[in-house]
Amino acid sequence: MWMLIVDDEAFAREAVIESVDWGQYGLEVKGVSSAAEALAFMCVQKVDILMTDIKMPQKDGLELIEEVHGKGLWPGIIVLSSFNEFDLVRNAMRLGAEDYLFKPSMMPRDILDAVLKVKDRRSRKHEYASGRGVQEVQKREMQKAVEYIGEHLGDKDLSLSVVSDHVGMSRNYFSKIFKESMGENFVNYVTRLRMEYARELYLGSDRKIYEIAEMVGYADWHYFYNLYRKTFGHSLSYEKRMSGEQKEKTKKIR
């Protein structure tokens, strides 16, 4: 199984390639510096997982994803993002990206977890290949659901029932299909997306924690704060400290 990393910054590519012994997970890994190089490689080698930066010169990550799909290629996609790019990340999710990594603070464990989740989802999809017709319908409905979730992260009333009604499925059936398609249940998916958005808001702005809590759909900021710690295993203040240290390391390397 091949994984391709696309990033115009050599430091970021190497951080992913060297962070994990990918061979022990059955992955061959290659890094390229542009969308053009990525497309050329994908024309001669089947790529199972595509990890791409969003902001790149000439052709950005969103354009790359669209062109890859236009060629009839459907690898599992992970996007790499920096500060103030959540709208772009959300657009990438609409195009079929399954996860994203926050470049200023990504650690080897984060990278490995994201890749293994996508790898596991692809394995599951192969198991359901015999039901291709049904899957195509389910895929369209899940894409519609993911788009709706991305557009309503700040809605305090966002729920499984609301989204299942939006896509015209029963609550129980939608819950089952959502987990099969996304590799995690609805609540975990929404919580993860909200926490990732909160992290970007916190690191990229001077907003107060209670303001960020409201922006990602939580009326009680104490509950939000504890949920953040539970999700990532550390506090928001730890994120800012780690981000500052990562920036200093990057400056020294350059």
N, C-alpha and C positions, 0 to 999 in steps of 0.2 A: 504494500500500500504506500502511495506517494503523498507527501505533503509539500506544498510549495509556499514559501514565504516571499511576499512582495513588499518591499519597502525601499525608498530611495536613500534612507539613512543606513549605512553599513553597520553602525553600532546597534541599531534596533534589530537588524537581521541576525547579527551574530549573537545577540542576547537570547534570541529564541533558539537558534541552532545549537548553541553551546550550553544552554541551560539544562538540558535533559539528554540522557543516553537514549535517543529515539529508537535505536535498533532493537532494544529489549522490548519495545512495544510494537514491533513489527512494522516500523515506519522508515521509509527512505525519505530524506529531507534535502531540499535544494532551496537556495535563496537567490532571488534576482532583484534588480534595482528599479525596474519599471514595468508598467502594464504591458508595453510592447514585448519585452523579454518574456513576461509571463505567458502571453498569448502564443508566442513562438514555441515555447517549451510545451505548452498544453496541446499543441497541434501534433507533436510527435510522441508525447508521453501522457498516459492517462493519469490525471491527478485526482486523488480521492478527497483531500482536504486542502482548501485554499485559504491561506491566512494573508490578508492584505491591509496595508495602511490605507486610510481614507484619503488624506491629503497628499497628493504627489504631483509633480510637474507633468506637463503634456496631457496625461490622461490619469484621472484620479481613480480611487478605489471603486466608487459607485459606477463609473463608466466601464471599468474593467468587469465588474460583476454582470452588468447588462450585456456586454459583448460576449462574455463567456456563455451566458444563457442563450444569447442569440445564435451561438454556434452549436447549440444543442448539448452543451456540457453542464452537468449539474453536480459539481463537487460540494462537499460540506464546506460552508464558508464561515470563517472567523475574521472579524475586522479589528484593526488596531486603531485606537483613537487617542487624541491628546486633549488639552483643555478646550472647553467651549465648543465641543463637536457633537453634543448629544443629538441635535436635530439631524445631523448627517448619519449618526449611528442608527437613529430611528428609520431613516430612509433606507439604510443598508438592510435593516431587519425586514422592511417591506419588500425588498428585492430578494429576500430569502436567506440572508445571513442568520446563522443560528446562535452566535455568541459574539462577544467583543471583549478585548483586553484593553485596559487603561494603561497606556505606555509609561506615564510618569511613575507608576507604582507597581507595575506588574512584577511578580516574583516567579521563580521557577515552578513553584507549586500551582500558582494561578494558571500559568501557561499549560502545564501538564493536565490539570483538571479540565480546562476548556477543550483541549485536543481530544482527550479520552472520551468526553461526553459526546462530541461530534462523531468520533469513530464508532462509539457504541450505537448511536442513532442510525448510522449508515448500515451497520450490521443488522439492526432490527428491520430496517427497510427491505433488505435483501430477503429476509425471512417471509415478508408479506408480498413478495413479487408476484405470486400466483394470482393475487387479487388486484391486478394492475388497474382495471377499470374503476373499481370502487375506490382505490387509492387516489386516483386522479381527482375524483370528486371531493374526497376528504382533504386532499392537498389544497384545493382551491378554497374550501371552507376554512381550513386552518390558516391559510394566508390572510383571508378576510378577518379572521379573529385576531391574528397577530397585529394587523394594521390598526384594528379598533383599539386594542389594548395600548399600543404605542401612542395613539392619539388621545387617550383618556387616562394616562397615568396619574394625573393630578385630581381625578374625580374620586371623591370619597365613597361614592356609591358603586364603583367598579367592582363587579362580582362575577362569579361563574354563571349565575342565572342571567345577568344582564347580557353577557357576551354570548351565551348559548342562544338566547332569544334573538340577538342581532344576526346570528348566522343561520337561524331557523332549525336548530337541533334541540332535542330534549336535553335537560340538564345532565342526566346520567350518561346518555350516549356521548354527549359532547365531552364530558369529563374523561371518559374512557379513551376516546379518539385523540383528545388533546395530549394526554400522557403518552400514548403510543407514538404520536407524531413528534412531540417536542422532547421526549425523554425525561420529563419531570411533570409533576402535577400542576394544575392551574395556579394554586396559591403560591407555590414555590417560585414559579416562573414570574408572576407579577411582583412578588416581593423582591426577587433578585433584580429585576429591571428597575424597580423603584429605588432600591438601595444603590445601584450603580449610578443612576441619575443623581441621587442625593450626593454621592461621593464627588461627582463632577461639579455639581453646584457649589459644594463646600470648598473644594480646592480651587475653583475658578472664579470665586466671587467673595464678597465680604458679607454675604447674607447671614443672618442669625439662624441658629439651629431650628427655632420654632417656625421661622419663615420657610426654611427648606422643607420641614415636615409637612407644612400645608401645601407646598408646591408639588409634593409627591403623594398626596392623598391621605395624610394622617392629621387628624384634629388634635390628638394628644402627642405633644413632642416628647414627653417622657417615654411613652410607649415606642415611638419611632426610634429614639436614641437607643433603647434596650434592644430593639429588633435589629438595629444596625450592628450592634456588638455581637448579637447572636449569629447574624448572617456572615460577617467577615472575621469574627473572632477578636476584634479590637475596636477601639473607639474612633470617632471622627478626628479627634485631635492627633491620634497616632498617625492617621493618614497624612495629615498636613506635615507632620514631622518627617515621615518617611519620604514624602514627595520632595521636601527640601534637601534631604540627604542625597536623593537620587540625582537631583539637579547639580549638586556640588560634584558628585562623582563624574557626571557627564562633562562638566567644565574641565575637570582635571585631565580626563582622557583626551579631550580635544585640544 
